[in-house]
Amino acid sequence: MKHSFYDVKVKAKVQADVTRKVVYGTKGKERYAFKAVTKDGRSLTAFVSKSDYTAAKI
């Protein structure tokens, strides 16, 4: 699955394959995110809505 991430090093949005889904925070204050890796090995994180998180097939 592809998703749009903001790459800080190149200061632009990039499309990358989502490698995993992550939940941050405590119960009741969760934040949902997709993780990806750039071609040169840097990690990317994009915070998404709960509906996007649950709909994603990873």
C-alpha positions in Angstrom: 0.0 0.0 0.0 1.3 3.4 -0.9 0.9 6.5 1.2 2.1 10.1 1.1 4.8 11.0 3.6 6.6 14.3 4.2 10.4 13.8 3.8 12.2 16.3 6.0 15.5 15.9 4.4 14.3 16.8 0.9 11.5 19.1 2.2 8.9 17.6 0.0 6.1 15.0 0.0 7.0 11.6 -1.3 5.0 8.4 -2.0 6.3 5.3 -0.2 5.2 1.8 0.6 3.8 1.5 4.1 5.8 -1.1 6.0 3.8 -1.2 9.3 1.0 0.5 11.3 1.8 1.9 14.8 -0.3 3.2 17.7 1.3 5.9 19.9 0.0 7.3 23.2 -2.1 6.0 26.1 -5.5 4.5 26.3 -8.0 7.2 25.3 -5.3 9.4 23.7 -4.1 7.2 20.9 -2.5 8.5 17.7 -2.3 6.3 14.7 0.5 6.3 12.2 2.0 4.6 9.1 5.7 3.9 8.9 7.8 3.6 5.8 11.5 3.6 4.7 13.1 5.7 2.0 15.3 4.2 -0.7 18.4 5.4 1.2 17.2 3.8 4.5 15.7 6.7 6.4 12.4 6.1 8.3 9.2 8.1 7.5 6.2 8.5 9.7 2.7 9.8 8.8 0.0 10.3 11.3 -3.4 9.3 10.0 -7.0 9.1 11.2 -8.4 6.1 13.0 -10.6 5.3 10.0 -7.6 5.3 7.6 -5.6 3.2 10.1 -8.3 0.5 10.5 -9.1 0.5 6.7 -5.4 -0.1 5.8 -4.6 -3.7 4.7 -1.0 -4.2 5.7 
